């Protein structure tokens, strides 16, 4: 969120889990509600949630991608917790540093 905009109110609302006060467009808020449901109680996900996202112009592919990403993060977090892995503190490591480019244009690939 910090990389995409500087809206501190929205960032704080999201960190607190208060999506209603995040001042997000309805489509984004509803997608985040689905992600929250998947993260906390995946078995409570409903057809109505998915249908509402479709009505808000999310495609099935976009909805599926959100589901996959939420599930992957949950998986990685649970594996790390199960093995007692330490928090890598990425925020502290990156503070004040630009995010590296994701391209390999300047590197040779074997």
C-alpha positions as CSV (number, residue, x, y, z in Angstrom):
1,X,0.0,0.0,0.0
2,X,2.8,2.4,0.8
3,X,4.3,1.9,-2.6
4,X,1.1,2.7,-4.4
5,X,-0.1,5.8,-2.6
6,X,0.5,8.0,0.4
7,X,-3.0,7.9,1.9
8,X,-2.2,7.4,5.6
9,X,-5.9,7.2,6.6
10,X,-6.5,4.4,4.1
11,X,-3.3,2.6,5.1
12,X,-4.1,2.8,8.8
13,X,-7.7,1.6,8.2
14,X,-6.5,-1.4,6.3
15,X,-3.9,-2.2,9.0
16,X,-6.6,-2.1,11.6
17,X,-8.9,-4.3,9.5
18,X,-11.5,-1.5,9.2
19,X,-12.3,-1.7,5.5
20,X,-15.4,0.6,5.8
21,X,-13.3,3.6,6.9
22,X,-10.5,3.0,4.3
23,X,-12.2,5.3,1.7
24,X,-11.7,2.7,-1.0
25,X,-13.9,2.2,-4.1
26,X,-16.6,-0.3,-3.5
27,X,-15.1,-2.8,-5.9
28,X,-11.7,-2.8,-4.1
29,X,-13.4,-3.0,-0.7
30,X,-15.5,-5.9,-1.7
31,X,-12.5,-7.8,-3.1
32,X,-10.6,-7.2,0.2
33,X,-13.6,-8.5,2.1
34,X,-13.5,-11.7,0.1
35,X,-9.7,-11.9,0.8
36,X,-10.4,-11.4,4.5
37,X,-13.0,-14.2,4.5
38,X,-10.6,-16.5,2.8
39,X,-7.8,-15.7,5.2
40,X,-9.8,-16.0,8.4
41,X,-12.6,-18.5,7.5
42,X,-12.2,-19.9,4.0
43,X,-15.1,-22.3,4.5
44,X,-17.4,-19.2,4.9
45,X,-16.8,-17.9,1.4
46,X,-20.2,-17.6,-0.4
47,X,-21.5,-17.6,-3.9
48,X,-23.1,-14.3,-3.1
49,X,-19.6,-12.7,-2.4
50,X,-18.3,-13.9,-5.8
51,X,-21.5,-12.8,-7.6
52,X,-21.2,-9.3,-6.1
53,X,-17.6,-9.1,-7.3
54,X,-18.8,-10.0,-10.8
55,X,-21.4,-7.3,-10.6
56,X,-18.7,-4.8,-9.7
57,X,-16.9,-5.8,-12.9
58,X,-14.3,-8.1,-11.5
59,X,-13.6,-11.0,-13.9
60,X,-13.5,-14.6,-12.9
61,X,-9.8,-14.6,-13.6
62,X,-9.2,-11.6,-11.3
63,X,-11.3,-13.1,-8.5
64,X,-9.4,-16.4,-8.9
65,X,-6.1,-14.6,-8.8
66,X,-7.1,-12.8,-5.5
67,X,-8.1,-16.2,-4.1
68,X,-4.8,-17.8,-5.1
69,X,-2.7,-15.0,-3.7
70,X,-4.6,-15.0,-0.4
71,X,-4.3,-18.7,-0.1
72,X,-0.6,-18.6,-0.9
73,X,0.1,-16.0,1.7
74,X,-1.8,-18.0,4.3
75,X,0.1,-21.2,3.3
76,X,3.5,-19.5,3.6
77,X,2.6,-17.9,6.9
78,X,1.4,-21.2,8.3
79,X,4.5,-23.1,7.2
80,X,6.7,-20.4,8.7
81,X,4.8,-20.5,11.9
82,X,4.9,-24.4,12.0
83,X,8.6,-24.4,11.7
84,X,9.1,-21.4,14.1
85,X,10.9,-19.3,11.5
86,X,11.9,-15.8,12.6
87,X,10.3,-12.8,11.1
88,X,12.7,-11.5,8.5
89,X,11.7,-7.8,9.2
90,X,11.6,-6.9,5.5
91,X,10.1,-3.5,6.3
92,X,13.2,-2.6,8.3
93,X,15.6,-4.0,5.7
94,X,14.0,-2.0,2.9
95,X,13.3,1.2,4.8
96,X,14.6,4.2,2.9
97,X,15.8,2.0,0.0
98,X,14.3,1.9,-3.5
99,X,12.7,-1.4,-4.5
100,X,14.9,-3.1,-7.0
101,X,13.8,-3.4,-10.6
102,X,12.1,-6.7,-11.5
103,X,13.6,-6.9,-14.9
104,X,16.7,-8.7,-15.9
105,X,17.6,-6.4,-18.8
106,X,21.1,-5.7,-17.6
107,X,22.0,-9.3,-16.6
108,X,23.2,-12.1,-18.7
109,X,21.0,-15.2,-18.6
110,X,22.7,-18.6,-19.3
